[in-house]
Amino acid sequence: MNRREYFDSVSGQWDGWNRAEEMIPKLRKGLVDFGVGEGETILDLGCGTGMLTSVLLEHLGADGRVKAVDFSERMLEIAREKLQDDRLSYECADADALSFERDT
């Protein structure tokens, strides 16, 4: 079984492995500690089922944007079911295949 097949196969169990009530406060603190500010655009690479994605949307405010990327289509399906927001876009892709211009 390759990595993509593995993550597709465990996607339905993924959220149960990490208790949201424990993880979400840690993720919120991490965003503050990393200096993520309102209105930023963030790439959530390996977004999985969207736990961090949801915290990012909350933290970034009305002007923030999140690009959620995962190579597991099934993980993205779950994230899409949980999170629909105009500030959010999804892409199914392997990180090695992404191309971004450098913002200097």
Backbone bond lengths (Angstrom), bond angles and torsions (degrees), N, CA, C in turn:
res aa  C-N    CA-C-N  psi(-1)  N-CA   C-N-CA  omega(-1)  CA-C   N-CA-C  phi
1 M - - - 1.453 - - 1.529 108.30 -
2 N 1.338 116.56 128.20 1.458 119.25 178.11 1.539 110.53 -83.84
3 R 1.324 116.99 174.98 1.471 121.60 -176.03 1.521 112.30 -59.84
4 R 1.321 117.75 -44.59 1.465 120.99 -179.30 1.523 110.76 -61.75
5 E 1.316 116.96 -44.96 1.466 121.08 178.54 1.532 110.69 -62.00
6 Y 1.323 116.46 -39.69 1.466 120.03 178.34 1.527 110.55 -60.62
7 F 1.329 117.52 -52.09 1.465 120.08 -177.55 1.524 111.84 -65.89
8 D 1.317 117.82 -35.60 1.466 119.84 173.28 1.527 110.16 -60.46
9 S 1.328 116.64 -41.43 1.466 120.44 -175.13 1.527 113.39 -72.02
10 V 1.322 118.35 -28.19 1.470 120.81 -178.65 1.527 112.87 -100.03
11 S 1.309 117.53 0.29 1.466 120.72 -174.06 1.528 113.50 -56.87
12 G 1.309 118.21 -37.49 1.454 121.50 -179.10 1.523 113.25 -69.63
13 Q 1.312 117.60 -20.64 1.462 122.91 -179.87 1.523 112.68 -99.42
14 W 1.310 116.99 -14.79 1.464 123.46 -168.81 1.532 113.05 -53.36
15 D 1.315 117.53 -49.74 1.466 119.89 -177.23 1.524 112.04 -64.12
16 G 1.312 117.82 -28.72 1.457 120.95 178.66 1.515 113.78 -73.48
17 W 1.311 117.76 -17.80 1.464 121.24 -179.76 1.520 112.56 -80.02
18 N 1.323 116.89 -21.28 1.462 122.06 178.79 1.520 108.03 -124.90
19 R 1.289 117.16 116.98 1.453 121.20 -177.36 1.524 109.34 -73.93
20 A 1.332 115.43 117.93 1.459 121.57 -176.37 1.519 111.76 -57.43
21 E 1.325 117.25 -39.52 1.470 119.61 -177.85 1.528 112.44 -65.38
22 E 1.324 117.37 -20.76 1.465 121.28 175.01 1.524 111.56 -92.83
23 M 1.319 117.10 -38.60 1.459 121.51 -174.28 1.528 113.26 -76.48
24 I 1.312 117.61 -41.66 1.464 120.24 -173.04 1.525 112.41 -60.55
25 P 1.330 121.07 -44.82 1.461 118.89 176.17 1.534 112.92 -60.51
26 K 1.332 117.07 -35.95 1.465 120.62 177.63 1.525 110.89 -67.01
27 L 1.321 116.47 -40.61 1.463 119.99 178.71 1.522 110.83 -65.78
28 R 1.325 117.18 -42.37 1.476 120.57 177.16 1.518 110.83 -58.46
29 K 1.325 116.12 -46.46 1.470 120.33 179.67 1.529 110.65 -63.01
30 G 1.322 116.08 -40.31 1.462 119.69 179.59 1.521 112.15 -61.25
31 L 1.318 117.62 -39.15 1.469 120.39 178.79 1.516 110.70 -64.55
32 V 1.320 116.63 -40.26 1.468 120.43 177.07 1.526 109.39 -65.95
33 D 1.330 117.44 -47.48 1.466 121.81 -179.12 1.525 112.17 -60.43
34 F 1.328 117.41 -35.50 1.464 121.26 179.15 1.518 112.37 -81.59
35 G 1.317 117.59 -5.59 1.455 121.01 177.88 1.514 114.25 76.43
36 V 1.328 117.65 25.05 1.463 120.74 176.59 1.521 108.09 -70.45
37 G 1.332 115.99 125.33 1.453 120.06 -174.63 1.515 113.36 -109.46
38 E 1.315 114.59 166.19 1.462 120.40 176.90 1.519 109.73 -60.73
39 G 1.319 114.95 146.25 1.452 121.01 174.67 1.515 115.81 81.80
40 E 1.311 118.23 -1.44 1.465 120.29 179.95 1.527 110.78 -75.37
41 T 1.322 114.93 163.54 1.455 122.47 170.85 1.518 106.89 -109.42
42 I 1.334 115.58 125.54 1.462 121.27 -173.07 1.526 109.93 -122.80
43 L 1.324 116.14 136.89 1.450 123.10 171.83 1.525 107.52 -93.89
44 D 1.319 116.69 115.76 1.469 122.23 176.79 1.524 106.97 -97.75
45 L 1.316 115.09 87.02 1.459 122.48 -175.01 1.526 109.53 -84.96
46 G 1.321 115.73 122.19 1.457 120.68 -173.67 1.518 109.62 79.82
47 C 1.321 115.68 43.83 1.470 121.96 -172.34 1.517 113.73 -66.25
48 G 1.327 117.74 -18.16 1.456 119.69 179.60 1.520 111.52 57.26
49 T 1.317 115.86 -132.26 1.457 121.14 -177.61 1.523 113.24 -88.61
50 G 1.320 117.88 4.71 1.452 121.07 169.03 1.520 118.49 97.73
51 M 1.326 119.06 15.93 1.467 119.12 -179.37 1.526 111.41 -62.33
52 L 1.328 117.59 -52.05 1.461 119.99 177.49 1.524 110.65 -65.60
53 T 1.312 116.99 -37.23 1.467 121.08 179.81 1.519 110.86 -55.54
54 S 1.322 117.38 -44.46 1.465 120.63 -179.14 1.525 111.16 -65.46
55 V 1.323 117.19 -38.64 1.470 120.89 178.55 1.526 109.94 -68.86
56 L 1.322 117.21 -38.23 1.468 120.46 176.46 1.525 111.24 -60.00
57 L 1.322 117.03 -46.93 1.461 120.32 -179.94 1.523 111.13 -59.43
58 E 1.308 116.03 -42.53 1.470 121.17 178.11 1.532 110.33 -61.41
59 H 1.321 116.32 -45.22 1.466 122.55 -174.48 1.534 112.76 -73.06
60 L 1.314 117.15 -36.20 1.460 121.20 -172.64 1.525 113.89 -77.19
61 G 1.304 117.76 -17.72 1.456 120.57 178.58 1.526 112.74 75.96
62 A 1.319 114.58 -172.68 1.468 122.03 -172.32 1.525 113.75 -63.63
63 D 1.323 118.04 -27.81 1.466 120.61 -177.08 1.524 113.50 -96.54
64 G 1.312 117.91 -4.57 1.458 121.16 -179.87 1.519 111.86 -77.79
65 R 1.307 115.64 159.50 1.460 122.51 179.05 1.525 108.82 -137.10
66 V 1.343 114.94 147.36 1.464 120.65 176.38 1.519 108.48 -130.69
67 K 1.318 115.59 131.11 1.466 122.67 170.85 1.521 105.52 -106.31
68 A 1.334 116.48 109.55 1.460 122.53 -177.50 1.522 109.08 -96.86
69 V 1.328 116.06 121.44 1.459 121.88 -176.00 1.531 109.32 -126.71
70 D 1.319 115.05 134.63 1.461 120.44 173.20 1.521 107.11 -150.72
71 F 1.316 116.82 151.96 1.460 118.89 178.99 1.520 112.42 -91.26
72 S 1.338 117.28 -4.09 1.454 122.26 176.81 1.531 109.23 -97.27
73 E 1.311 116.07 110.99 1.467 120.20 179.66 1.519 110.90 -60.27
74 R 1.322 116.81 -37.37 1.468 119.84 -178.91 1.533 110.94 -66.99
75 M 1.325 118.27 -39.98 1.468 120.75 175.51 1.533 109.58 -59.47
76 L 1.329 116.29 -44.24 1.466 119.89 179.47 1.517 112.18 -65.05
77 E 1.317 117.88 -36.62 1.468 120.38 177.29 1.522 110.69 -59.43
78 I 1.328 116.55 -42.99 1.467 120.42 179.10 1.524 110.03 -66.13
79 A 1.323 117.00 -44.52 1.467 120.22 178.28 1.529 110.82 -59.56
80 R 1.324 117.15 -43.45 1.474 121.13 179.05 1.529 111.56 -62.44
81 E 1.332 116.84 -37.85 1.464 120.38 177.89 1.525 110.87 -64.46
82 K 1.330 116.67 -36.44 1.466 121.46 -177.22 1.518 113.03 -82.82
83 L 1.328 117.03 -33.52 1.469 120.92 -169.65 1.526 111.47 -130.32
84 Q 1.292 116.11 111.68 1.461 121.84 170.08 1.523 106.00 -122.87
85 D 1.316 116.00 121.67 1.454 120.93 -175.89 1.527 107.87 -156.62
86 D 1.313 117.18 138.27 1.469 120.91 179.53 1.524 112.64 -64.39
87 R 1.319 117.54 -19.62 1.470 121.67 -179.79 1.519 112.44 -86.51
88 L 1.330 116.85 3.30 1.452 122.63 -171.62 1.522 110.66 -123.29
89 S 1.336 115.63 134.51 1.464 120.34 171.47 1.525 107.82 -128.28
90 Y 1.312 115.15 152.09 1.469 122.31 -178.48 1.516 110.03 -117.91
91 E 1.323 114.55 148.74 1.455 120.00 172.66 1.525 108.77 -146.66
92 C 1.325 115.16 132.56 1.459 120.46 174.08 1.528 106.93 -93.98
93 A 1.324 115.54 110.51 1.462 119.96 -177.56 1.524 109.48 -161.56
94 D 1.316 114.66 153.64 1.450 121.72 171.36 1.529 107.36 -83.33
95 A 1.303 117.56 138.70 1.467 121.71 -177.98 1.523 111.91 -54.83
96 D 1.319 117.07 -35.06 1.470 120.68 -179.75 1.526 112.73 -65.45
97 A 1.340 116.67 -21.34 1.464 120.56 -176.96 1.525 112.96 -93.36
98 L 1.326 117.78 -5.35 1.466 120.83 -177.38 1.521 110.94 -80.05
99 S 1.300 114.18 146.26 1.457 120.30 177.98 1.523 108.00 -130.79
100 F 1.317 116.67 122.65 1.447 121.76 179.69 1.516 109.23 -129.68
101 E 1.307 115.08 142.72 1.465 119.07 172.32 1.504 108.22 -78.02
102 R 1.305 115.90 144.11 1.456 120.83 178.06 1.523 109.69 -75.96
103 D 1.311 116.65 130.25 1.459 122.82 179.10 1.519 107.47 -96.50
104 T 1.331 117.18 108.52 1.467 119.87 -178.03 1.491 111.76 -112.79
